[in-house]
Amino acid sequence: MFIQLKRVYDEVREEDGFRILVDRVWPRGVSKEKAHVDVWLKEIGPSHELRKWFQHDPDKFEHFKELYLEELDNDPIKKEALNQLRTYYKECGQEITLVFAAKEQQYNHVVILKELIT
């Protein structure tokens, strides 16, 4: 199985496979039709407070990662969403693409999610 990370604003391709939006907030300026997501797991995104504090600052990434992992572990709703993501990964039978909106692609919660499920 293969996991891609892709911005929602990027061109949708057939090889994207099963597309899962993993942001808490729906991306600006993108209709649901244009996003072509199969599932929106908004509960898995970092909390508003954590996202606002982090602001994709590379210097804060390691601490952000620790705090985000704590959220995923301690919040039952986030934990269930992570379990659902793992289920999609195992049962999908095709490539999956984790879709997100942020411009920053390296210092991003999606990178952490990919690490957790592979």
TITOR-703626 format. One line per 10 residues: number of its first residue (from 0); their letters; for each residue x, y, z of C-alpha. Coordinates in steps of 0.02 Angstrom, whole numbers. Last residue first. Example, Ala and Ser with C-alpha at 12.3 -4.5 7.8 and 13.67 -1.06 7.14 Angstrom:
BEGIN
1) SA) 684/-53/357 | 615/-225/390 $
END
This chain:
BEGIN
117) TILEKLIVVH) 132/158/402 | -10/231/504 | 81/340/628 | 213/407/509 | 78/462/386 | -14/551/526 | 144/646/576 | 172/705/397 | -10/760/392 | 17/868/546 $
107) NYQQEKAAFV) 129/983/444 | 308/1040/441 | 355/968/271 | 210/1024/162 | 186/1205/211 | 53/1278/97 | -82/1208/211 | -241/1135/136 | -235/948/170 | -270/783/80 $
97) LTIEQGCEKY) -203/616/138 | -199/509/-18 | -233/325/-16 | -169/193/-134 | -276/40/-155 | -346/-105/-56 | -441/13/58 | -443/-107/204 | -279/-72/290 | -263/116/257 $
87) YTRLQNLAEK) -448/146/281 | -439/53/447 | -289/156/502 | -386/315/464 | -533/249/566 | -416/215/712 | -351/393/698 | -530/458/698 | -568/354/853 | -416/426/942 $
77) KIPDNDLEEL) -468/602/892 | -640/574/968 | -567/492/1124 | -447/637/1154 | -294/580/1251 | -189/489/1121 | -221/600/971 | -202/755/1078 | -40/689/1152 | 25/654/977 $
67) YLEKFHEFKD) -17/834/931 | 78/900/1082 | 233/798/1043 | 227/843/858 | 205/1027/899 | 361/1018/1009 | 458/944/864 | 384/1069/741 | 412/1230/837 | 568/1286/745 $
57) PDHQFWKRLE) 488/1237/579 | 345/1360/610 | 189/1288/530 | 77/1411/625 | 108/1312/786 | 8/1416/910 | -144/1430/796 | -141/1244/755 | -127/1199/939 | -270/1313/990 $
47) HSPGIEKLWV) -382/1256/846 | -353/1075/892 | -250/969/773 | -345/878/636 | -413/703/666 | -591/761/698 | -604/828/520 | -595/655/444 | -671/703/277 | -695/551/166 $
37) DVHAKEKSVG) -697/518/-21 | -622/686/-64 | -642/756/-239 | -596/932/-186 | -683/1008/-338 | -852/933/-293 | -838/984/-110 | -803/1161/-167 | -633/1237/-134 | -614/1423/-96 $
27) RPWVRDVLIR) -552/1399/81 | -513/1224/139 | -639/1144/259 | -577/1159/438 | -515/1013/545 | -398/952/408 | -375/768/367 | -460/759/196 | -452/578/140 | -434/532/-44 $
17) FGDEERVEDY) -445/349/-94 | -339/325/-250 | -226/472/-292 | -175/373/-448 | -328/441/-538 | -264/617/-520 | -333/772/-434 | -232/928/-473 | -166/1017/-321 | -274/1135/-217 $
7) VRKLQIFM) -317/998/-91 | -133/984/-54 | -64/808/-66 | 17/679/45 | 27/508/-35 | 11/341/53 | 53/177/-32 | 0/0/0 $
END
